[in-house]
Amino acid sequence: MNGSVALVTGGSRGIGAASALRLAEDGLDVVITYVHDAPAAAEVVGKVEALGRRGLAVRADAGDAAQAVAAVEETVRALGRIDVLVNNAGVGVLGPLDGLGLAEVDRVLSVNVRGAFLTAQAAAGRMGSGGRIITVGSCMTQRVPGPGGALYAMSKSALSGLTKALARELGGRGITANLVHPGPVDTDMNPADGPYADPQAAMTALGRFGTAPEVAAMVSFLAGPDSVYVTGAEFAVDGGYAA
């Protein structure tokens, strides 16, 4: 995989940052996108470069159509190609159905659905045979444990259809598309010692939160040569949350 280039959206923290570093360890040059935290993005790029790979941070909001596409174009302009897309950028809005306003609905769908589609569309247009599109979904597409998850679960469920359709449309070009569903994962957005952590951990078969590097390990497999015959598939990295 040396010399290949990956774009990881939302790569300044959490699963995105862990995926960027794992791909750099695998020999890929890595571009990440971020929205607000430029210092965190710069830190990830520094770690990528410390591994001997090229790194670049691009400010791009997946909820902005032009910026979503521009991130792909900047990747190709700066590093010459794109071989792997990790469609990781996402937002989570949880709350009672009757409390969700139009602005919240539009924001979640623009980032989690439209942004994922547009980034995949732009990346597919630039990829050659052997390209990989890996999208990060959610365990809530398989099991919604209680009220308040309608908007988020709907947005992430849309990625199942997107992934299967991409696999069919791009398979003839040797490009694969797969979907990873993380369960409760210890990140700054959902810490394992947070106020809602114990019930989430109890819903898993393993009785604990996962880690971002554990999800990144699946991303690494799907980006690598051993997954060449895997496409249109969904992989739960959830500790048995959906079992």
N, C-alpha and C positions, 0 to 999 in steps of 0.2 A: 504493500500500500504506500510505500515511500513515493513522494512526489504528487500524491493525490491531494485534492483540496476539498475541505468540508466547510459548509456554512451551518452554524448552529444559531438559530434565532432564540432570543432570550437567554443568551449565554453568559451573562454576568454573574449569575448566582444559581444555587440549587442544582437541579438536575441538568440544566443547560451548561453550567460551568463544569460540572463533573464529566459530562459527555465531551465537552471541548477538550478537557485535559486527557481523557482516556483516548480520544482519537489522536491527539498529538503523541501520546505514548505509542500508539500503533503506527506512527510514521506519517500522519497526515499534517499538512498545513491547515490552519484553522482560522476562519473568520467568525466572529461572534457579533450579534446585535444586542443593543441595550437601548433603554429609553431615558432613564433618569440618572443612574449611578455610574458616572464616568470613571471614578476612581476604582470601583469594583471591576469594571470591564478592563481597565488598564492592568489591574492585578492579574486577571486571568490571562491576558495577552502576555504579560511578563513571564508567567509560568509556562505558557506554551513555548515561548522563545527559549526559556531555560532548558527545555527538553530538546532543543536543537531544531525546532520547526519554525516556520514563519507564522506570525500571528497578526491579527488586525481586528480592531473594534470599530463597528459602524453604528452610528446612532440611527435607529430606524424603529418606528412604531408599527407593529404588525397591523394595528387597527387603521392605519392610513394606507390607502391603496397604493399611492405613488411610492411611498417609502418602502412598503413591502417588496415591490418589484425592484426598486432601486438597490436594495441590499444585495440582490442576486447580481445585478449589473456591476456593482462596485466590487463584489468578490471576483468576478471574471476580469474586470479591468485591472485590479491590483495584483491578483495572483495568477491570472492567465487561464483559469478554468474553474469548473465546479464539478465534482464527482459525487459528493455526498451532501444531501440536505437533511438536517435534523430540524424538523418543524416543531420546535419546542415552546415558542412564545405563547403565553396564554394568560388569561385573567380569570379569577374565580369570584363570583358574586353569589352569595348564599343568602336566603331570606324567604319569608313567607310569600306565597304566590301573590297575594293581594297587596304586597308592599313593594313590588318590583315595578319601577317606572320605565317609560319608553327609553329614556337615556341609558339606563342600565342594560336593558335588552339589546339596544343597538351596539353598545360598547362591547359586551360579551360576544355577540355574534360577529362583529366586525373583526375582532382579534382572533377568536378561537376558530371561526369557520371561514369567513371571507379571507382573512389574512393567510390562513393555512393554504387555502385554495390558490390564491394569487402567487404566493411564494413557490408552491409546487409547480404551478403552470410556468412561471418564469424559469425556474431551475430546469425543468424538463426540456425546455427549449434550448438549453445550453449544454445539456449532458450528452455524452456519448455512450456507447455500449458499456455496460458494467456500472452505470450510475445507480445510486441508491437514494430513495426518498423514505425517510423514517420519520413518522409522526408520533408525537407524544399525546396520548389520550388520557383516560382516567378510569380507575376501578369503578367509578360511579356510572359507567355505561353498562356495567354488569349487575350492580347491586346498589340501590339507593337506600341507605339505612334508615332514613327518617325524613320528615318534612323539611322544606327549605332548599332542596337541590334541583328544582325543576329546570331553571334556566341553565345552570352549569351542566347538568347531565344531558340536557338536550343538545347543547353546543358540542360537547365531546362525543356524543353518539353520532353526530353528523360525520365525524372523521372516519367511522367504519365504512360508510358508503363511499366516501372520497377515496379511501385506501384501496378498496376492492376495484373501483372504477379505474383508478390510476394503474393498478396492476394489469388490468385487461388492455388498457389503451397503450401502455408503454412496454408491455412484455415483448412485443415484436422487435423492439429496439434494444433489447437486452438490459432494460432498466427495471429494477424491482421497487416495490412499494409495500411497506409494512407498518404496523401500528403497535405501539407499546403502551400498555395500560399500567401505570404505577398505582400501587396501593398507598396507604399512609406512609409518607416518606418524611424523614426528619430534615426539614429545611427551615429557613427563617420565616417562611409564610405559614408553616404548620409544624412547629417544633415538637419534638418527642416529649418535652417536659411542659408543654402548654396546657391550658385549662381544659381542652377537649381531647387530650391525647389518650387518656386511659380507656375511654369507650371505643376509640378507633383501634387501638392495639388489641382490645379484647375481641374485636370482630375478625381478626386474622387468625388463621390456623396456627401460626407460629407465636402469637401472643406478643408481638413487638412491632415497632416501626421499622421500615426499611431505611436504607441509606441511599444518598444520591449516587455514590459509586456503584452500588448494586444494580441500579437501573441503568447506569452508563455501561455496565458490562453487557447488557442485552443490546444496547445501541451499538457497541463495538462489534458484537457478533453479526448484527444485521448489516453493518457497513463493510464487513470484511469478506474475504474470498470464500469462506466456508458456508456462506448463506446464499450462494449463487442460484440455488434452486428453490429458494424460499421467497414467495411473493403473494400479496393479497392476504396476508395472515395477520392475526392479532395475538399478542403475547402479553399475558398477565405477569407482572412482576409485583405481586401484591401480598406475598406471605400467606396466600390462601384466603384472602378477603372474599373472593367470589366463589370459594369452594362450597 
